[in-house]
Amino acid sequence: MDATTSLGQETARPEAVTLPGQDAAHPDGQYGSVAKWFHWITVGLMAIALPTGFVIKFITEEADGAYKFGFYAIHESTGLTILIVALARILWKATHPAPPHPDHLPAVLRIAATATHHALYAMLIIQPVMGFLATNAWGFPLRGRTAYLGFIELPKFMETWVGLAEVLKVIHTAGGYLFVVLLAAHIGGAIFHNAIRKDGTLMRML
């Protein structure tokens, strides 16, 4: 081997790594189709769960409470569905890792994105569980007029416990506002990447 060949080998750079799903429209790679479905299904469910949760307390009771119970039924069924989808999504994510952050993303933005994502995943589990426990503690399990999806009656696993219900209500309400903050940060980050940085981050989920 001559000196020229040796020098060429020493200075040769490794080939660029192709990211999962990378193409002209997705320069930073992209999530798989199943991960995208999980994401957008969750978005749709959240668009139902959050508004119904915030307006329930303003709904006036009628003689039999049917209208208010209807809102509770929608909110609770949507919340439990969010929990199921979130658990399935985490299971999928464990075996199908997301594409890594692109090299051009500053460290502070990587940390912020990772922290926001982890917080959102945690809330997708904690918030429905708190709501489910609260409804049971109030004595309104997912049965009868508030059966899951309107026809699936879940077992009652605790007696009415007003003291616990009050505590869970505070936690669940605070969780709702925290969700709004996290979603605002998540959506704001997507807009920032697309409108200000003009990078391919938003396209990874489209």
mmCIF file of the C-alpha atoms, coordinates in Angstrom:
data_MODEL
# 
_entry.id   MODEL 
# 
loop_
_atom_site.group_PDB 
_atom_site.id 
_atom_site.type_symbol 
_atom_site.label_atom_id 
_atom_site.label_alt_id 
_atom_site.label_comp_id 
_atom_site.label_asym_id 
_atom_site.label_entity_id 
_atom_site.label_seq_id 
_atom_site.pdbx_PDB_ins_code 
_atom_site.Cartn_x 
_atom_site.Cartn_y 
_atom_site.Cartn_z 
_atom_site.occupancy 
_atom_site.B_iso_or_equiv 
_atom_site.pdbx_formal_charge 
_atom_site.auth_seq_id 
_atom_site.auth_comp_id 
_atom_site.auth_asym_id 
_atom_site.auth_atom_id 
_atom_site.pdbx_PDB_model_num 
ATOM 1   C CA . MET A 1 1   ? 0.000   0.000  0.000  1.00 0.00 ? 1   MET A CA 1 
ATOM 2   C CA . ASP A 1 2   ? 1.511   3.324  -1.004 1.00 0.00 ? 2   ASP A CA 1 
ATOM 3   C CA . ALA A 1 3   ? 1.462   6.551  0.959  1.00 0.00 ? 3   ALA A CA 1 
ATOM 4   C CA . THR A 1 4   ? -1.234  8.090  -1.251 1.00 0.00 ? 4   THR A CA 1 
ATOM 5   C CA . THR A 1 5   ? -3.632  5.200  -0.660 1.00 0.00 ? 5   THR A CA 1 
ATOM 6   C CA . SER A 1 6   ? -2.900  5.241  3.072  1.00 0.00 ? 6   SER A CA 1 
ATOM 7   C CA . LEU A 1 7   ? -3.540  8.966  3.281  1.00 0.00 ? 7   LEU A CA 1 
ATOM 8   C CA . GLY A 1 8   ? -6.758  8.606  1.322  1.00 0.00 ? 8   GLY A CA 1 
ATOM 9   C CA . GLN A 1 9   ? -8.050  5.979  3.744  1.00 0.00 ? 9   GLN A CA 1 
ATOM 10  C CA . GLU A 1 10  ? -7.143  8.034  6.783  1.00 0.00 ? 10  GLU A CA 1 
ATOM 11  C CA . THR A 1 11  ? -8.889  11.166 5.525  1.00 0.00 ? 11  THR A CA 1 
ATOM 12  C CA . ALA A 1 12  ? -11.948 9.482  4.011  1.00 0.00 ? 12  ALA A CA 1 
ATOM 13  C CA . ARG A 1 13  ? -15.181 10.449 5.765  1.00 0.00 ? 13  ARG A CA 1 
ATOM 14  C CA . PRO A 1 14  ? -17.911 7.962  6.617  1.00 0.00 ? 14  PRO A CA 1 
ATOM 15  C CA . GLU A 1 15  ? -20.985 8.013  4.405  1.00 0.00 ? 15  GLU A CA 1 
ATOM 16  C CA . ALA A 1 16  ? -23.998 9.977  5.639  1.00 0.00 ? 16  ALA A CA 1 
ATOM 17  C CA . VAL A 1 17  ? -26.418 7.912  7.691  1.00 0.00 ? 17  VAL A CA 1 
ATOM 18  C CA . THR A 1 18  ? -29.874 7.536  6.167  1.00 0.00 ? 18  THR A CA 1 
ATOM 19  C CA . LEU A 1 19  ? -32.565 8.305  8.753  1.00 0.00 ? 19  LEU A CA 1 
ATOM 20  C CA . PRO A 1 20  ? -35.754 6.204  8.984  1.00 0.00 ? 20  PRO A CA 1 
ATOM 21  C CA . GLY A 1 21  ? -38.235 7.390  6.369  1.00 0.00 ? 21  GLY A CA 1 
ATOM 22  C CA . GLN A 1 22  ? -35.833 9.980  4.974  1.00 0.00 ? 22  GLN A CA 1 
ATOM 23  C CA . ASP A 1 23  ? -36.715 11.371 1.554  1.00 0.00 ? 23  ASP A CA 1 
ATOM 24  C CA . ALA A 1 24  ? -36.992 14.714 -0.241 1.00 0.00 ? 24  ALA A CA 1 
ATOM 25  C CA . ALA A 1 25  ? -40.131 15.680 1.702  1.00 0.00 ? 25  ALA A CA 1 
ATOM 26  C CA . HIS A 1 26  ? -38.718 14.436 5.030  1.00 0.00 ? 26  HIS A CA 1 
ATOM 27  C CA . PRO A 1 27  ? -35.044 15.475 5.175  1.00 0.00 ? 27  PRO A CA 1 
ATOM 28  C CA . ASP A 1 28  ? -34.839 14.662 8.905  1.00 0.00 ? 28  ASP A CA 1 
ATOM 29  C CA . GLY A 1 29  ? -36.559 11.304 8.575  1.00 0.00 ? 29  GLY A CA 1 
ATOM 30  C CA . GLN A 1 30  ? -40.097 10.588 9.699  1.00 0.00 ? 30  GLN A CA 1 
ATOM 31  C CA . TYR A 1 31  ? -42.174 8.513  12.075 1.00 0.00 ? 31  TYR A CA 1 
ATOM 32  C CA . GLY A 1 32  ? -43.683 5.281  10.813 1.00 0.00 ? 32  GLY A CA 1 
ATOM 33  C CA . SER A 1 33  ? -47.302 5.145  9.651  1.00 0.00 ? 33  SER A CA 1 
ATOM 34  C CA . VAL A 1 34  ? -48.497 3.383  12.830 1.00 0.00 ? 34  VAL A CA 1 
ATOM 35  C CA . ALA A 1 35  ? -46.835 6.006  15.058 1.00 0.00 ? 35  ALA A CA 1 
ATOM 36  C CA . LYS A 1 36  ? -48.486 8.732  12.976 1.00 0.00 ? 36  LYS A CA 1 
ATOM 37  C CA . TRP A 1 37  ? -51.887 7.101  13.392 1.00 0.00 ? 37  TRP A CA 1 
ATOM 38  C CA . PHE A 1 38  ? -51.379 6.880  17.157 1.00 0.00 ? 38  PHE A CA 1 
ATOM 39  C CA . HIS A 1 39  ? -50.425 10.569 17.258 1.00 0.00 ? 39  HIS A CA 1 
ATOM 40  C CA . TRP A 1 40  ? -53.360 11.894 15.261 1.00 0.00 ? 40  TRP A CA 1 
ATOM 41  C CA . ILE A 1 41  ? -55.918 9.616  16.917 1.00 0.00 ? 41  ILE A CA 1 
ATOM 42  C CA . THR A 1 42  ? -54.708 10.966 20.259 1.00 0.00 ? 42  THR A CA 1 
ATOM 43  C CA . VAL A 1 43  ? -55.053 14.537 18.957 1.00 0.00 ? 43  VAL A CA 1 
ATOM 44  C CA . GLY A 1 44  ? -58.656 13.841 17.954 1.00 0.00 ? 44  GLY A CA 1 
ATOM 45  C CA . LEU A 1 45  ? -59.499 12.272 21.310 1.00 0.00 ? 45  LEU A CA 1 
ATOM 46  C CA . MET A 1 46  ? -57.908 15.181 23.176 1.00 0.00 ? 46  MET A CA 1 
ATOM 47  C CA . ALA A 1 47  ? -60.001 17.600 21.095 1.00 0.00 ? 47  ALA A CA 1 
ATOM 48  C CA . ILE A 1 48  ? -63.054 15.922 22.637 1.00 0.00 ? 48  ILE A CA 1 
ATOM 49  C CA . ALA A 1 49  ? -61.863 15.183 26.174 1.00 0.00 ? 49  ALA A CA 1 
ATOM 50  C CA . LEU A 1 50  ? -60.460 18.607 27.110 1.00 0.00 ? 50  LEU A CA 1 
ATOM 51  C CA . PRO A 1 51  ? -63.416 20.810 26.054 1.00 0.00 ? 51  PRO A CA 1 
ATOM 52  C CA . THR A 1 52  ? -66.039 18.482 27.545 1.00 0.00 ? 52  THR A CA 1 
ATOM 53  C CA . GLY A 1 53  ? -64.053 18.264 30.781 1.00 0.00 ? 53  GLY A CA 1 
ATOM 54  C CA . PHE A 1 54  ? -63.815 22.035 31.133 1.00 0.00 ? 54  PHE A CA 1 
ATOM 55  C CA . VAL A 1 55  ? -67.497 22.796 30.394 1.00 0.00 ? 55  VAL A CA 1 
ATOM 56  C CA . ILE A 1 56  ? -69.203 20.071 32.454 1.00 0.00 ? 56  ILE A CA 1 
ATOM 57  C CA . LYS A 1 57  ? -69.287 22.194 35.617 1.00 0.00 ? 57  LYS A CA 1 
ATOM 58  C CA . PHE A 1 58  ? -71.143 24.957 33.765 1.00 0.00 ? 58  PHE A CA 1 
ATOM 59  C CA . ILE A 1 59  ? -73.950 22.690 32.549 1.00 0.00 ? 59  ILE A CA 1 
ATOM 60  C CA . THR A 1 60  ? -77.209 23.189 34.429 1.00 0.00 ? 60  THR A CA 1 
ATOM 61  C CA . GLU A 1 61  ? -78.819 20.094 35.880 1.00 0.00 ? 61  GLU A CA 1 
ATOM 62  C CA . GLU A 1 62  ? -82.254 19.115 34.518 1.00 0.00 ? 62  GLU A CA 1 
ATOM 63  C CA . ALA A 1 63  ? -84.794 16.978 36.315 1.00 0.00 ? 63  ALA A CA 1 
ATOM 64  C CA . ASP A 1 64  ? -83.029 13.709 35.584 1.00 0.00 ? 64  ASP A CA 1 
ATOM 65  C CA . GLY A 1 65  ? -79.568 15.120 34.781 1.00 0.00 ? 65  GLY A CA 1 
ATOM 66  C CA . ALA A 1 66  ? -79.609 13.416 31.364 1.00 0.00 ? 66  ALA A CA 1 
ATOM 67  C CA . TYR A 1 67  ? -77.885 16.289 29.535 1.00 0.00 ? 67  TYR A CA 1 
ATOM 68  C CA . LYS A 1 68  ? -75.085 16.596 32.087 1.00 0.00 ? 68  LYS A CA 1 
ATOM 69  C CA . PHE A 1 69  ? -74.681 12.822 32.284 1.00 0.00 ? 69  PHE A CA 1 
ATOM 70  C CA . GLY A 1 70  ? -74.318 12.829 28.511 1.00 0.00 ? 70  GLY A CA 1 
ATOM 71  C CA . PHE A 1 71  ? -71.307 15.112 28.809 1.00 0.00 ? 71  PHE A CA 1 
ATOM 72  C CA . TYR A 1 72  ? -69.871 12.925 31.561 1.00 0.00 ? 72  TYR A CA 1 
ATOM 73  C CA . ALA A 1 73  ? -70.377 9.836  29.386 1.00 0.00 ? 73  ALA A CA 1 
ATOM 74  C CA . ILE A 1 74  ? -68.544 11.412 26.439 1.00 0.00 ? 74  ILE A CA 1 
ATOM 75  C CA . HIS A 1 75  ? -65.729 12.786 28.603 1.00 0.00 ? 75  HIS A CA 1 
ATOM 76  C CA . GLU A 1 76  ? -65.171 9.589  30.577 1.00 0.00 ? 76  GLU A CA 1 
ATOM 77  C CA . SER A 1 77  ? -65.335 7.260  27.573 1.00 0.00 ? 77  SER A CA 1 
ATOM 78  C CA . THR A 1 78  ? -62.941 9.481  25.643 1.00 0.00 ? 78  THR A CA 1 
ATOM 79  C CA . GLY A 1 79  ? -60.575 9.661  28.611 1.00 0.00 ? 79  GLY A CA 1 
ATOM 80  C CA . LEU A 1 80  ? -60.464 5.896  29.030 1.00 0.00 ? 80  LEU A CA 1 
ATOM 81  C CA . THR A 1 81  ? -59.912 5.483  25.285 1.00 0.00 ? 81  THR A CA 1 
ATOM 82  C CA . ILE A 1 82  ? -56.989 7.919  25.526 1.00 0.00 ? 82  ILE A CA 1 
ATOM 83  C CA . LEU A 1 83  ? -55.488 5.728  28.256 1.00 0.00 ? 83  LEU A CA 1 
ATOM 84  C CA . ILE A 1 84  ? -55.841 2.588  26.122 1.00 0.00 ? 84  ILE A CA 1 
ATOM 85  C CA . VAL A 1 85  ? -54.361 4.285  23.058 1.00 0.00 ? 85  VAL A CA 1 
ATOM 86  C CA . ALA A 1 86  ? -51.516 5.787  25.118 1.00 0.00 ? 86  ALA A CA 1 
ATOM 87  C CA . LEU A 1 87  ? -50.545 2.404  26.575 1.00 0.00 ? 87  LEU A CA 1 
ATOM 88  C CA . ALA A 1 88  ? -50.624 0.794  23.123 1.00 0.00 ? 88  ALA A CA 1 
ATOM 89  C CA . ARG A 1 89  ? -48.603 3.715  21.754 1.00 0.00 ? 89  ARG A CA 1 
ATOM 90  C CA . ILE A 1 90  ? -45.915 3.383  24.431 1.00 0.00 ? 90  ILE A CA 1 
ATOM 91  C CA . LEU A 1 91  ? -45.723 -0.367 23.766 1.00 0.00 ? 91  LEU A CA 1 
ATOM 92  C CA . TRP A 1 92  ? -45.307 0.286  20.048 1.00 0.00 ? 92  TRP A CA 1 
ATOM 93  C CA . LYS A 1 93  ? -42.724 2.994  20.682 1.00 0.00 ? 93  LYS A CA 1 
ATOM 94  C CA . ALA A 1 94  ? -40.664 0.599  22.822 1.00 0.00 ? 94  ALA A CA 1 
ATOM 95  C CA . THR A 1 95  ? -40.256 -1.771 19.883 1.00 0.00 ? 95  THR A CA 1 
ATOM 96  C CA . HIS A 1 96  ? -40.253 0.841  17.102 1.00 0.00 ? 96  HIS A CA 1 
ATOM 97  C CA . PRO A 1 97  ? -38.020 3.746  18.210 1.00 0.00 ? 97  PRO A CA 1 
ATOM 98  C CA . ALA A 1 98  ? -38.711 7.226  16.854 1.00 0.00 ? 98  ALA A CA 1 
ATOM 99  C CA . PRO A 1 99  ? -36.215 8.748  14.412 1.00 0.00 ? 99  PRO A CA 1 
ATOM 100 C CA . PRO A 1 100 ? -33.416 10.525 16.316 1.00 0.00 ? 100 PRO A CA 1 
ATOM 101 C CA . HIS A 1 101 ? -33.253 14.281 16.624 1.00 0.00 ? 101 HIS A CA 1 
ATOM 102 C CA . PRO A 1 102 ? -31.467 15.786 13.611 1.00 0.00 ? 102 PRO A CA 1 
ATOM 103 C CA . ASP A 1 103 ? -27.874 16.931 14.070 1.00 0.00 ? 103 ASP A CA 1 
ATOM 104 C CA . HIS A 1 104 ? -28.772 20.542 13.288 1.00 0.00 ? 104 HIS A CA 1 
ATOM 105 C CA . LEU A 1 105 ? -31.099 20.790 16.313 1.00 0.00 ? 105 LEU A CA 1 
ATOM 106 C CA . PRO A 1 106 ? -29.454 22.756 19.176 1.00 0.00 ? 106 PRO A CA 1 
ATOM 107 C CA . ALA A 1 107 ? -29.048 20.922 22.488 1.00 0.00 ? 107 ALA A CA 1 
ATOM 108 C CA . VAL A 1 108 ? -31.466 23.228 24.327 1.00 0.00 ? 108 VAL A CA 1 
ATOM 109 C CA . LEU A 1 109 ? -34.228 22.465 21.807 1.00 0.00 ? 109 LEU A CA 1 
ATOM 110 C CA . ARG A 1 110 ? -33.540 18.735 22.042 1.00 0.00 ? 110 ARG A CA 1 
ATOM 111 C CA . ILE A 1 111 ? -33.880 18.882 25.826 1.00 0.00 ? 111 ILE A CA 1 
ATOM 112 C CA . ALA A 1 112 ? -37.065 20.961 25.620 1.00 0.00 ? 112 ALA A CA 1 
ATOM 113 C CA . ALA A 1 113 ? -38.625 18.624 23.039 1.00 0.00 ? 113 ALA A CA 1 
ATOM 114 C CA . THR A 1 114 ? -37.716 15.489 24.989 1.00 0.00 ? 114 THR A CA 1 
ATOM 115 C CA . ALA A 1 115 ? -39.001 16.922 28.288 1.00 0.00 ? 115 ALA A CA 1 
ATOM 116 C CA . THR A 1 116 ? -42.295 18.019 26.710 1.00 0.00 ? 116 THR A CA 1 
ATOM 117 C CA . HIS A 1 117 ? -42.826 14.651 25.038 1.00 0.00 ? 117 HIS A CA 1 
ATOM 118 C CA . HIS A 1 118 ? -42.130 12.722 28.231 1.00 0.00 ? 118 HIS A CA 1 
ATOM 119 C CA . ALA A 1 119 ? -44.452 14.998 30.219 1.00 0.00 ? 119 ALA A CA 1 
ATOM 120 C CA . LEU A 1 120 ? -47.232 14.545 27.651 1.00 0.00 ? 120 LEU A CA 1 
ATOM 121 C CA . TYR A 1 121 ? -46.846 10.761 27.704 1.00 0.00 ? 121 TYR A CA 1 
ATOM 122 C CA . ALA A 1 122 ? -46.998 10.797 31.508 1.00 0.00 ? 122 ALA A CA 1 
ATOM 123 C CA . MET A 1 123 ? -50.142 12.934 31.486 1.00 0.00 ? 123 MET A CA 1 
ATOM 124 C CA . LEU A 1 124 ? -51.807 10.695 28.902 1.00 0.00 ? 124 LEU A CA 1 
ATOM 125 C CA . ILE A 1 125 ? -51.584 7.957  31.555 1.00 0.00 ? 125 ILE A CA 1 
ATOM 126 C CA . ILE A 1 126 ? -52.035 9.884  34.799 1.00 0.00 ? 126 ILE A CA 1 
ATOM 127 C CA . GLN A 1 127 ? -54.949 12.114 33.781 1.00 0.00 ? 127 GLN A CA 1 
ATOM 128 C CA . PRO A 1 128 ? -57.365 9.363  32.681 1.00 0.00 ? 128 PRO A CA 1 
ATOM 129 C CA . VAL A 1 129 ? -56.458 7.243  35.718 1.00 0.00 ? 129 VAL A CA 1 
ATOM 130 C CA . MET A 1 130 ? -57.178 10.166 38.082 1.00 0.00 ? 130 MET A CA 1 
ATOM 131 C CA . GLY A 1 131 ? -60.487 10.806 36.345 1.00 0.00 ? 131 GLY A CA 1 
ATOM 132 C CA . PHE A 1 132 ? -61.464 7.139  36.473 1.00 0.00 ? 132 PHE A CA 1 
ATOM 133 C CA . LEU A 1 133 ? -60.650 6.914  40.183 1.00 0.00 ? 133 LEU A CA 1 
ATOM 134 C CA . ALA A 1 134 ? -62.505 10.158 40.891 1.00 0.00 ? 134 ALA A CA 1 
ATOM 135 C CA . THR A 1 135 ? -65.723 9.021  39.207 1.00 0.00 ? 135 THR A CA 1 
ATOM 136 C CA . ASN A 1 136 ? -65.636 5.798  41.200 1.00 0.00 ? 136 ASN A CA 1 
ATOM 137 C CA . ALA A 1 137 ? -64.967 7.664  44.431 1.00 0.00 ? 137 ALA A CA 1 
ATOM 138 C CA . TRP A 1 138 ? -67.947 9.935  43.711 1.00 0.00 ? 138 TRP A CA 1 
ATOM 139 C CA . GLY A 1 139 ? -70.091 6.811  43.315 1.00 0.00 ? 139 GLY A CA 1 
ATOM 140 C CA . PHE A 1 140 ? -70.459 7.096  39.526 1.00 0.00 ? 140 PHE A CA 1 
ATOM 141 C CA . PRO A 1 141 ? -68.512 4.183  37.991 1.00 0.00 ? 141 PRO A CA 1 
ATOM 142 C CA . LEU A 1 142 ? -68.646 3.648  34.237 1.00 0.00 ? 142 LEU A CA 1 
ATOM 143 C CA . ARG A 1 143 ? -72.001 1.912  34.367 1.00 0.00 ? 143 ARG A CA 1 
ATOM 144 C CA . GLY A 1 144 ? -75.542 2.707  33.294 1.00 0.00 ? 144 GLY A CA 1 
ATOM 145 C CA . ARG A 1 145 ? -75.785 6.171  31.736 1.00 0.00 ? 145 ARG A CA 1 
ATOM 146 C CA . THR A 1 146 ? -72.005 6.611  31.883 1.00 0.00 ? 146 THR A CA 1 
ATOM 147 C CA . ALA A 1 147 ? -71.050 3.123  30.669 1.00 0.00 ? 147 ALA A CA 1 
ATOM 148 C CA . TYR A 1 148 ? -67.889 3.022  28.579 1.00 0.00 ? 148 TYR A CA 1 
ATOM 149 C CA . LEU A 1 149 ? -68.788 3.879  24.960 1.00 0.00 ? 149 LEU A CA 1 
ATOM 150 C CA . GLY A 1 150 ? -72.412 3.839  26.080 1.00 0.00 ? 150 GLY A CA 1 
ATOM 151 C CA . PHE A 1 151 ? -72.805 0.074  26.437 1.00 0.00 ? 151 PHE A CA 1 
ATOM 152 C CA . ILE A 1 152 ? -69.742 -1.483 28.154 1.00 0.00 ? 152 ILE A CA 1 
ATOM 153 C CA . GLU A 1 153 ? -70.282 -1.567 31.915 1.00 0.00 ? 153 GLU A CA 1 
ATOM 154 C CA . LEU A 1 154 ? -67.075 -1.737 33.937 1.00 0.00 ? 154 LEU A CA 1 
ATOM 155 C CA . PRO A 1 155 ? -66.919 -3.304 37.406 1.00 0.00 ? 155 PRO A CA 1 
ATOM 156 C CA . LYS A 1 156 ? -67.304 -1.037 40.414 1.00 0.00 ? 156 LYS A CA 1 
ATOM 157 C CA . PHE A 1 157 ? -64.197 -1.436 42.557 1.00 0.00 ? 157 PHE A CA 1 
ATOM 158 C CA . MET A 1 158 ? -64.786 0.993  45.436 1.00 0.00 ? 158 MET A CA 1 
ATOM 159 C CA . GLU A 1 159 ? -67.602 2.389  47.518 1.00 0.00 ? 159 GLU A CA 1 
ATOM 160 C CA . THR A 1 160 ? -68.444 6.093  47.494 1.00 0.00 ? 160 THR A CA 1 
ATOM 161 C CA . TRP A 1 161 ? -65.682 8.032  49.264 1.00 0.00 ? 161 TRP A CA 1 
ATOM 162 C CA . VAL A 1 162 ? -66.355 11.756 49.088 1.00 0.00 ? 162 VAL A CA 1 
ATOM 163 C CA . GLY A 1 163 ? -63.125 12.809 50.837 1.00 0.00 ? 163 GLY A CA 1 
ATOM 164 C CA . LEU A 1 164 ? -60.982 10.949 48.330 1.00 0.00 ? 164 LEU A CA 1 
ATOM 165 C CA . ALA A 1 165 ? -63.179 12.152 45.472 1.00 0.00 ? 165 ALA A CA 1 
ATOM 166 C CA . GLU A 1 166 ? -62.555 15.797 46.414 1.00 0.00 ? 166 GLU A CA 1 
ATOM 167 C CA . VAL A 1 167 ? -58.791 15.275 46.425 1.00 0.00 ? 167 VAL A CA 1 
ATOM 168 C CA . LEU A 1 168 ? -58.865 13.425 43.103 1.00 0.00 ? 168 LEU A CA 1 
ATOM 169 C CA . LYS A 1 169 ? -61.055 16.154 41.620 1.00 0.00 ? 169 LYS A CA 1 
ATOM 170 C CA . VAL A 1 170 ? -58.430 18.795 42.468 1.00 0.00 ? 170 VAL A CA 1 
ATOM 171 C CA . ILE A 1 171 ? -55.649 16.666 40.980 1.00 0.00 ? 171 ILE A CA 1 
ATOM 172 C CA . HIS A 1 172 ? -57.657 15.917 37.847 1.00 0.00 ? 172 HIS A CA 1 
ATOM 173 C CA . THR A 1 173 ? -58.607 19.573 37.356 1.00 0.00 ? 173 THR A CA 1 
ATOM 174 C CA . ALA A 1 174 ? -54.988 20.716 37.815 1.00 0.00 ? 174 ALA A CA 1 
ATOM 175 C CA . GLY A 1 175 ? -53.943 18.019 35.360 1.00 0.00 ? 175 GLY A CA 1 
ATOM 176 C CA . GLY A 1 176 ? -56.350 19.426 32.796 1.00 0.00 ? 176 GLY A CA 1 
ATOM 177 C CA . TYR A 1 177 ? -54.743 22.871 32.992 1.00 0.00 ? 177 TYR A CA 1 
ATOM 178 C CA . LEU A 1 178 ? -51.265 21.322 32.895 1.00 0.00 ? 178 LEU A CA 1 
ATOM 179 C CA . PHE A 1 179 ? -52.299 19.454 29.766 1.00 0.00 ? 179 PHE A CA 1 
ATOM 180 C CA . VAL A 1 180 ? -53.268 22.747 28.125 1.00 0.00 ? 180 VAL A CA 1 
ATOM 181 C CA . VAL A 1 181 ? -49.846 24.212 28.967 1.00 0.00 ? 181 VAL A CA 1 
ATOM 182 C CA . LEU A 1 182 ? -47.987 21.172 27.613 1.00 0.00 ? 182 LEU A CA 1 
ATOM 183 C CA . LEU A 1 183 ? -50.073 21.102 24.445 1.00 0.00 ? 183 LEU A CA 1 
ATOM 184 C CA . ALA A 1 184 ? -49.456 24.812 23.924 1.00 0.00 ? 184 ALA A CA 1 
ATOM 185 C CA . ALA A 1 185 ? -45.706 24.192 24.268 1.00 0.00 ? 185 ALA A CA 1 
ATOM 186 C CA . HIS A 1 186 ? -45.884 21.222 21.897 1.00 0.00 ? 186 HIS A CA 1 
ATOM 187 C CA . ILE A 1 187 ? -47.912 23.051 19.248 1.00 0.00 ? 187 ILE A CA 1 
ATOM 188 C CA . GLY A 1 188 ? -45.874 26.220 19.721 1.00 0.00 ? 188 GLY A CA 1 
ATOM 189 C CA . GLY A 1 189 ? -42.696 24.209 19.189 1.00 0.00 ? 189 GLY A CA 1 
ATOM 190 C CA . ALA A 1 190 ? -44.055 22.728 15.963 1.00 0.00 ? 190 ALA A CA 1 
ATOM 191 C CA . ILE A 1 191 ? -44.974 26.206 14.681 1.00 0.00 ? 191 ILE A CA 1 
ATOM 192 C CA . PHE A 1 192 ? -41.556 27.538 15.720 1.00 0.00 ? 192 PHE A CA 1 
ATOM 193 C CA . HIS A 1 193 ? -39.761 24.786 13.799 1.00 0.00 ? 193 HIS A CA 1 
ATOM 194 C CA . ASN A 1 194 ? -41.902 25.242 10.718 1.00 0.00 ? 194 ASN A CA 1 
ATOM 195 C CA . ALA A 1 195 ? -42.236 29.036 10.579 1.00 0.00 ? 195 ALA A CA 1 
ATOM 196 C CA . ILE A 1 196 ? -39.018 30.304 12.230 1.00 0.00 ? 196 ILE A CA 1 
ATOM 197 C CA . ARG A 1 197 ? -36.346 27.629 11.842 1.00 0.00 ? 197 ARG A CA 1 
ATOM 198 C CA . LYS A 1 198 ? -37.919 26.279 8.654  1.00 0.00 ? 198 LYS A CA 1 
ATOM 199 C CA . ASP A 1 199 ? -36.446 22.838 9.283  1.00 0.00 ? 199 ASP A CA 1 
ATOM 200 C CA . GLY A 1 200 ? -38.029 19.438 8.694  1.00 0.00 ? 200 GLY A CA 1 
ATOM 201 C CA . THR A 1 201 ? -39.139 18.723 12.273 1.00 0.00 ? 201 THR A CA 1 
ATOM 202 C CA . LEU A 1 202 ? -42.867 19.222 11.684 1.00 0.00 ? 202 LEU A CA 1 
ATOM 203 C CA . MET A 1 203 ? -42.778 17.042 8.562  1.00 0.00 ? 203 MET A CA 1 
ATOM 204 C CA . ARG A 1 204 ? -41.618 14.045 10.625 1.00 0.00 ? 204 ARG A CA 1 
ATOM 205 C CA . MET A 1 205 ? -45.227 13.518 11.814 1.00 0.00 ? 205 MET A CA 1 
ATOM 206 C CA . LEU A 1 206 ? -46.952 14.354 8.493  1.00 0.00 ? 206 LEU A CA 1 
# 
